[in-house]
């Protein structure tokens, strides 16, 4: 009797356990192993060869050779990252661009998400579609479309001239403004969706209760709506901030070339300088830099789950 | 008595010693409790505290509230009773300011507040699911409205302590709402809505989420609290027992209209319509027409049970199609039935039949008697003795009889 019960439990437990393993297998195969490769390359020396670096160790050479290799590991590439201010400046610029973009995204995304959450139920689906619909076109094509809009005789300048807001075409392309327009445009859905999810779940009776207790519309927002939407704000901010730090395509196509974001520097090291070890060191430094907000995000999510 | 003009949104800062839960409440007649209500402008005897005049609210083509007029006096415990969708909550939300009336006006002490924003009304509401702020603890929830009123810190502290004692929440001030039981949350919501000493407290199904026992004890506490504070309470409920327990007057709503406003007893013993008779409590109904009229007596001939004699002097004879309503507890059962003669005027209405269903409910037993015509008559008999040898069994032939005085004649 009891034996049978155990066996049925096992049958039910097996797929569940298997499902729990899948993400770990995925992480090991597609994150940890490649990360090991990158780490290994970052510790090696560059060379004119194919691949363009001297492997620091060879797994086929045996244990003694491996020991020797570990003894001679070099962190020169990481020293270079700190000593050459090209890298430091790229990192700084990446973080600054990500901070500014995320702030703009929050300022634009919050009212949109709030408006969506307060629409009649049947219109919320439509609004949601409108937010998601750009994803049906290739990201790259949409950025090229922005080049078209922002160029010298592009749509934006023509509209500005027609409305007599400017007397001469404004230079948009290859400026930071163009880059911010591109970033904010591309990441807006990632800001809106988590905010919308939080705000639409919020009980509107809470806002009514605050008004009933004497809070004007501004107080209602700052004392009730905003604090209760903080999990959504956190999710949206991190979902935007982290990928923007590593963003390559948008600054490369829309911003000028006089200052680089870390993604662009990395690309240059890898494809132009063919310096795989430094590029790898860049990548690892970037990852370490982003672990802090990632951990923060993780903690936030866990606290939210606990609250539920 | 303050001589200042009535200020909308004013929060009373006067110390009111009788708010303390420990203080023995002074004997206070319910007829003049308004002396104790929050800020008191100069007495205006002819103006009711709250006057609702021809209020209409439509949502699209749906008339949620369809021409309601109602006066509520200061110190009243008023219940809006009706089935779901009858417009009672919409009416309450208009009093709170969350909806604005499309037509008509809402006057508070003679001032039209129909268009006044919710945060500027001296009216507070206790929400159906309490709507406690989940990110604030009990103390900050209660203090929320006081802070908005710009009260001084120590005054807020004092008022919060007063409120916590009033609803017996001592020791829980630092808890967040999700760390409280349902009953405790209900108390926090009550304390929060009372803290500003509103001129009117609105309660939207305040006890719906509580279990039966807790609901009954809380009903009594609400009544006690209302009497002690002398505040005007307006409660919305779909539960007729709850309305009858707590309220001094009940307004019955159906399809956006206020059908009858009366005391619980009037509502039960003299309902204005057949619908209300059926909505409030149980009732036996017989359709018929007025056959003859004598002084203080009407004889109504019904298809189902023949002639019924009722004592209903005020009823018009012109409308002949009526319903006779008789409450089950006023239908008596006996084995042979009292003899119908001049000395026993109570036994004129005799219906013979067979007991077809017996439900023992503890204090009461509900009998269903199937008459020879096939009509079922319900009779409720109080179980006044522990051992009842006279209880009627299934299939027993009985006489169901009732007095003309206990019959109600209702228009169809």
Interface residues (C-beta under 8 A of the other chain):
Chain A: X203 X205 X206 X208 X209 X210 X211 X212 X213 X214 X215 X216 X219 X220 X223 X224 X227 X228 X307
Chain B: X9 X11 X96 X97 X98 X117 X118 X119 X120 X123 X124 X125 X127 X128 X129 X131 X132 X133 X134 X135 X144 X145 X148 X149 X178 X192 X193 X196
